[in-house]
Amino acid sequence: MLGGEYFADINVATNDPITPQYTILAQMSLTGIPNIVLENGGDLDFGVSYLNFADETYLTIYNNGTGVLEIQNIETFDTEILTVSETSLDIQPQEMDSVAVSLTATDLGDFQGYIGITSNDPDTPSIYVGVYSTVVLAPNVDTDPGSFILEVESGTSIVEELTISNSGGSNLDFD
């Protein structure tokens, strides 16, 4: 039952000839309890990120409790590399919200950091999210020629060669 004010009527039927039925008004104040749950067990894995390029993913926070979850602070512990779109928010009972997390890695290799979340969850007032990525040099597409200017008569076809190359530091995927 969610936190809030609840009202009801209790109807009593008796064999009293003067008052065979009467109603008692009932009121209940229920204090809800928030409960924070993080998607993927609380880890954010960016997969592969490119050196000096911003990469973004989302941290999804659920409240499967009965009261409003008040996120008082979302803090990154390497603010030059990790940033978040929001540092505080409220999540209603049985609802979820997402916070954008941006990673701009400045060193090659495996990145590991974390984000701290402070809330009014009585069981877990502070929780930490591991953030992971493998940082590589970005691919860099080159084409030869850089453009085509073709004149084709109606009913004929022409074939030209296009060379696609990669002068970057990781695999180039293209369709």
N, C-alpha and C positions, 0 to 999 in steps of 0.2 A: 504494500500500500504506500503510495507516495505521500510525502510530507504535506501537511496543509490542515485546513479546518474542515471538519465533517459534521453534518447535521442530520438528524433522523427523528422520526416520530415513533414512539413505542405505543402501540395500540393494545389496550388491555380489555379483554371481554370477561365479565364476571356474571355470577348469578345474583348480584345485588340488584333488587328491584328498583332502587332509586337511581343508581348509576350503573347500568348494565355495561356501559363501555366508557372508557376515558382514555385520554392520550397524555403521555409523558414526553416532553421535549428533551432530546439528548444532543449533546454537543461534545466533540472530541477534537483536541488539538494534538496533531501528530507531528513530531519533529523528524524530518527526513535525514538520512545519512548518505552523503555522497560516497562514491567508490570509483576511483580512477583505474582505468584499464588502458594499456597502450597496445596498439596494433603491432603484430610481429614480436610480441614479448618485450617490446621496448627498444629494439635495435633498428637503426636506420642504415641501410647499406646502399650507397650510391652506385656500387658496381665500379665501372671504369669512369674516371673523370680526367679531363684534360688540364694540363699545367696552365695556370694563369687564366683559365676560362671559368666563368660561373656555371655551376651545375645546381639544379634545384629538384627537391623532392618534398614530400609532405609527411609530417608527423601527425597521425590520426589518434585523437584522444577520445575515449568513450567514458561515459558516466553511466554505469549500470546500477547505480545506487537509487535511493528514494528521495534524496535532497539535491539541491543545486550544488554542483561542483564549481568552486571558485578557484581558478588558477591564479595565484597571486603573483607568480614570477616564473618566467621561462628564461633561463640564462645559459649562454654559450660560454665555454671556458677557453676559447681561442677566438676572440671577437674579430680578428683580422682575417680569419679563414672561414669561420662559421657565423652565419647570421640567421635570425628568425624574424618572421613577418609580424608576429605579435608577442608581447611579453606578459600579457594578462588577458584573461577572458573568463566568462561564465558558461557552463554547459548544463542545460536542464537535465533532470532525471531521464534515463533511458534514451538519451540523445548522444550525438558525437559532433566533433568539430575537428578541423585540420588546420595546422600551422605550417606555412611554407618555410623550409630550411634550405639555405643556400650555402654551398661550399665553393670557395675559390682557392684551390690548392696552390701553394707556392714552392713545393718541393716534390720531386719525383719519388715514386715508391708507394709503400702502403701508408695510408693515413688512418689514424685512430684518434678520435676525440670524444667528447661527450657533452650532453646538454642536461642541465638540472631543472627540475620542475618542482615548484613549491605550491601546495594546495591545501584546502581545508578537509581533505580526506583524513579521517581520524586514524585509520590503520596505516596509511602510507602518506604522511605529510610531505615527504621529500622522496623523489624518485629520479633516477639517472638513466639517460638514454645513450647507449653506445652509438657512435657514428663512425662508419667505415667507408673506405674507398681505396682503389688502386689508381694512382696518379701516373699518367703517361703523357708523352708529347702528343699533341694533336696531329692528325693527318693534314696534309696540305695539297689540295688538288691543283694540278696543272693540266692544260690541254694544248695540243698542237694540231692544227692551228688554233688561235684564240677565237676566231670567228670565220664564218663562211659567207661568201657572196657568190651565189650560183645563179646562172641563167639557164633555164631548161625550156626547150620548146615543147608544146603540147604533144602528148603521145610518145615522148621519149623519156629516158631515165638517165641518171648520172650517178656514178659512184665516186665518193671521195673518202679518204682515210682520215680518221680522227684518232689521235693518240691521247690516252688519259694516263697521267702518271701521278705519283705521290712523292713529294719531296719532304713530307712530314715524318714524324717519329713513331707512328702507329699505323695499323692497317686502315686503308681507305675502302669503305663500302659504298657502292653505287649501283643504281639500276639503269 
